[in-house]
Amino acid sequence: MLHGLLLATALLASGTPTPAPSASPAAAAPARAGIDLSTLTPQQQAAVQAAIVKLSQNPVGNIAAVPLQSNFNYGVGPYNRFQYNLNVQPVIPAALGTSANLIFRTIIPILVQPSFAPPTACGPTGVCASTSGIGDIQEQIFYAPKTKPGQLIWGAGPVFQVPSATPGALGSGKWAAGPDVVALLMPGHTVFGILMTQIWSFAGQPNGPNISTALFQPFFNYNLKNGWTISTAPSITANWLATQNKWAVPLGGGVSKTFKLGDQPMQLSLQYYSFVARPISTPQTNVKLSYSLLFPIKRGIDIAELIKENM
């Protein structure tokens, strides 16, 4: 998912200017974003950078992003074949006055799905053709009230799944919906919490199997210097209607780097997971390579408060 919307030093887009030697925290910390940060000391600028990176790891934070998550899945199906899944996951926040945000997160899966047929059924070469296309699209919406520093941050709302798969074999053929919720804390150098969703099918192809699935995604980020982060965010899923092997449970983690190219904040991450429990349609191992373009929403950021919390 989650997991990982990191923001580089977005408020420092003009670079690291030479600060005024006599600048003090009280005098050098204006109240809002969009100001000239050249009056901040290097220590204050580092505090702002650390705070913004942490805030960006909040799944219901005030940040727009376009993550592209490439999943390289190995050992899928009864013949241990390779699957590729690119998730395009734009995230758009919308302000509800000054007290809350609505977060819209779309998940568009682009799939290269291997065949489950035996090699003997795939012609003289024994190589079975894969099926490529778009899977079922999900839309997640979170209502997220603004909280004070140190308090539990949370968001909740509906999630919808559309039978958009093309070709149809890449999807369920069902309309589905349910609730989603996220909760997290951000003490010190860490950001940790959990994202949970549950969907049930309610319409669609009558001859297709019904859907009742859940996602539990705990996440933990430990922020190092210079934009580096150590993180884990395993996507644990449950198929409540399966007669056996209901759970898919990966273990692993990885690293990410937040940086800027010109004035554009972006992030790269690499994670590895191995499944300790899984149905046959789930891979044995998963490698995630993610690239995100980040667009900070600067309104309402209190620079003085960020410096106070991170000095």
C-alpha positions in Angstrom: 0.0 0.0 0.0 0.7 1.7 1.6 2.1 1.5 1.7 5.0 4.2 1.2 4.0 7.8 0.1 7.2 9.6 1.0 7.8 13.3 0.4 11.3 14.8 -0.2 12.0 18.2 1.2 9.2 19.8 -0.7 9.2 23.0 1.2 12.9 23.4 0.4 12.4 23.5 -3.3 14.7 26.4 -3.8 17.6 24.4 -2.4 19.6 25.0 0.8 20.3 28.7 1.1 22.8 30.3 3.4 21.0 31.1 6.6 21.3 34.3 8.6 23.8 33.7 11.4 21.7 35.4 14.0 18.4 33.6 13.2 16.7 32.2 16.2 13.9 29.5 16.3 11.3 32.1 17.3 12.3 34.7 14.8 13.2 32.3 12.0 10.1 30.1 12.0 7.2 31.8 10.2 3.8 30.3 10.7 2.9 28.9 7.3 4.2 27.1 4.2 5.0 28.9 1.0 7.4 31.3 2.9 11.0 32.1 2.3 12.9 29.5 4.3 16.3 31.1 3.8 16.0 32.6 7.3 16.1 29.2 8.9 19.3 27.8 10.3 20.6 24.5 8.9 19.3 22.7 12.0 15.9 24.1 11.5 15.8 23.2 7.8 16.8 19.7 8.7 14.0 19.6 11.2 11.5 20.7 8.6 12.8 18.1 6.1 12.5 15.3 8.7 9.0 16.4 9.6 7.8 16.6 6.1 9.2 13.2 5.2 7.4 11.7 8.2 4.1 13.4 7.4 4.2 12.1 3.9 4.2 8.5 5.1 0.7 9.1 6.5 -1.7 7.3 4.1 -4.3 10.0 4.9 -1.9 12.9 4.8 -2.2 16.2 2.9 -0.2 15.0 -0.1 -1.1 14.2 -3.7 1.0 11.4 -5.3 1.2 9.1 -8.3 2.8 5.9 -7.3 3.7 3.2 -9.8 4.2 -0.1 -8.1 5.7 -2.9 -10.1 5.2 -6.4 -8.5 7.4 -9.2 -9.7 5.7 -12.4 -8.5 7.5 -15.7 -8.6 6.0 -19.2 -8.1 2.4 -18.5 -9.0 0.0 -21.4 -9.6 0.5 -25.2 -9.6 3.5 -24.9 -12.1 5.3 -22.0 -10.3 5.1 -19.5 -13.1 5.9 -15.8 -13.2 3.3 -13.0 -12.9 3.7 -9.3 -13.3 1.4 -6.7 -11.8 1.8 -2.9 -12.2 -0.4 -1.0 -9.9 -1.1 2.6 -10.8 -2.3 4.3 -7.6 -3.0 8.0 -7.8 -3.8 9.6 -4.4 -5.7 12.9 -4.3 -6.6 14.8 -1.1 -9.4 17.3 -0.9 -9.9 19.7 2.0 -13.2 19.7 3.9 -12.8 23.1 5.4 -10.0 23.4 8.0 -11.0 20.4 10.1 -10.7 17.3 7.8 -9.7 16.0 4.4 -11.1 13.5 2.0 -8.5 11.2 0.5 -9.2 9.5 -2.8 -7.0 6.6 -3.7 -7.5 4.7 -7.0 -5.8 1.3 -7.7 -5.6 0.4 -11.4 -3.9 -3.1 -11.8 -2.2 -3.8 -15.1 -1.5 -7.6 -15.3 0.5 -10.2 -17.1 -1.3 -13.3 -15.8 0.3 -16.8 -16.3 -1.7 -19.7 -17.5 -2.7 -22.4 -14.9 -2.7 -25.1 -17.7 -0.2 -27.9 -17.6 2.8 -27.7 -20.0 1.4 -30.7 -21.9 -1.7 -28.6 -22.9 0.4 -25.7 -24.2 1.6 -27.0 -27.6 4.9 -28.6 -28.7 7.0 -26.0 -26.8 5.3 -26.7 -23.5 5.3 -22.9 -22.8 1.8 -21.6 -21.9 0.9 -18.1 -23.1 0.1 -15.4 -20.5 -2.9 -13.1 -20.6 -2.3 -9.4 -20.4 -4.7 -6.5 -19.6 -6.3 -4.4 -16.9 -7.8 -6.0 -13.8 -10.7 -4.8 -11.6 -10.2 -1.2 -10.5 -10.7 -0.2 -6.8 -11.5 3.2 -5.4 -10.8 3.9 -1.7 -12.1 7.0 0.0 -11.1 8.1 3.5 -12.6 10.8 5.7 -9.6 12.0 7.8 -10.1 14.5 10.6 -7.1 16.7 11.4 -5.5 15.8 14.7 -3.0 17.4 17.1 0.6 16.3 17.2 1.1 13.1 19.2 -2.6 12.0 18.8 -3.8 8.9 17.0 -4.3 9.7 13.3 -7.1 7.9 11.6 -9.3 7.8 8.5 -12.3 5.7 7.4 -14.7 5.4 4.5 -15.9 3.1 1.7 -14.1 1.1 -0.8 -15.6 0.1 -4.2 -14.5 -2.5 -6.7 -15.5 -2.2 -10.4 -15.6 -5.2 -12.8 -13.4 -3.4 -15.3 -11.1 -6.3 -16.2 -10.2 -6.5 -19.9 -10.2 -9.3 -20.9 -12.7 -10.5 -18.4 -10.6 -13.5 -17.3 -8.3 -11.0 -15.4 -11.2 -10.0 -13.0 -14.0 -11.3 -10.9 -16.9 -10.0 -13.0 -18.5 -8.7 -9.8 -19.3 -5.3 -8.3 -18.1 -5.2 -4.7 -18.0 -2.7 -1.9 -17.2 -2.4 1.8 -15.5 -0.3 4.5 -11.8 0.8 4.8 -10.0 2.2 7.9 -6.5 3.3 8.7 -4.9 4.3 12.0 -1.3 5.4 12.8 1.1 7.1 15.1 4.3 9.1 14.3 6.6 9.2 17.3 10.2 10.1 16.9 11.8 8.7 13.7 9.0 6.2 13.2 5.6 6.1 11.4 3.6 2.9 12.1 0.0 1.8 11.9 -2.4 -0.5 10.0 -4.7 -0.2 7.0 -7.7 -2.6 6.8 -10.4 -3.1 4.1 -13.2 -5.6 3.6 -15.3 -6.0 0.4 -18.3 -8.1 -0.5 -19.8 -8.6 -3.9 -23.3 -7.4 -4.5 -23.9 -7.6 -8.2 -22.3 -8.7 -11.5 -22.0 -12.0 -13.4 -24.5 -14.5 -11.7 -22.3 -17.5 -12.6 -19.1 -16.0 -11.1 -18.0 -16.8 -7.5 -19.0 -14.3 -4.8 -16.4 -12.1 -3.1 -15.8 -11.7 0.6 -12.2 -10.7 1.1 -10.2 -8.6 3.6 -6.9 -6.8 3.5 -4.8 -6.2 6.6 -1.7 -4.1 5.9 0.4 -3.2 9.0 3.2 -0.7 8.1 6.3 0.4 9.9 8.8 3.1 8.7 12.0 4.1 10.4 13.4 7.3 9.0 17.2 7.7 8.6 19.2 10.7 7.4 19.3 12.0 3.8 15.9 10.7 2.8 16.5 7.0 3.5 13.9 4.9 5.2 13.7 1.2 6.3 10.2 -0.1 6.0 7.8 -3.0 5.9 4.2 -3.1 4.8 3.1 -6.7 4.2 -0.3 -7.1 2.4 -2.0 -9.8 4.4 -5.2 -11.0 2.7 -8.0 -13.3 3.6 -10.6 -15.0 1.4 -13.4 -15.8 3.8 -15.3 -18.0 1.2 -12.4 -20.3 0.5 -12.7 -23.8 1.9 -9.0 -24.0 2.6 -5.9 -21.8 2.5 -7.9 -18.7 3.3 -4.9 -16.6 4.2 -2.0 -15.1 2.2 0.7 -13.9 4.6 3.9 -12.4 3.4 6.9 -11.5 5.5 9.7 -9.1 4.5 10.6 -5.4 4.0 13.0 -3.1 2.2 14.4 0.4 1.8 13.3 3.6 0.1 15.0 6.8 -0.9 13.3 10.2 -1.1 14.9 12.9 -3.3 14.3 15.6 -5.8 15.0 15.9 -9.6 15.0 19.6 -10.2 12.0 20.8 -8.2 10.1 17.6 -8.4 10.0 15.4 -5.2 10.0 11.7 -5.9 10.7 8.4 -4.2 12.1 5.0 -5.1 11.6 1.9 -3.0 12.5 -1.8 -3.2 11.0 -4.5 -1.0 11.1 -8.2 -0.9 8.5 -10.6 0.6 8.2 -14.3 1.1 4.8 -15.9 1.7 4.6 -18.2 4.8 1.0 -19.0 4.1 -0.8 -18.8 0.7 -3.4 -20.2 -1.6 -2.0 -21.7 -4.9 -2.9 -18.5 -6.9 -0.6 -16.4 -4.6 3.1 -16.2 -5.4 5.8 -17.8 -3.3 7.9 -14.6 -3.4 7.2 -11.0 -4.3 9.6 -8.2 -5.3 8.1 -4.7 -5.2 9.8 -1.8 -7.1 8.0 1.4 -6.6 8.4 4.9 -8.1 6.3 7.8 -6.9 5.9 11.4 -8.1 4.9 13.5 -5.1 3.0 16.8 -5.0 2.8 18.4 -1.6 -0.3 20.2 -0.6 1.3 23.0 1.4 -1.8 24.7 2.9 -2.0 24.6 6.7 1.5 23.4 7.5 2.8 25.1 10.6 6.5 25.5 10.2 7.1 26.6 13.8 5.3 23.5 15.1 7.3 21.2 12.9 10.6 22.7 14.0 9.5 22.4 17.7 8.7 18.7 17.3 11.8 17.7 15.4 14.7 19.8 16.9 
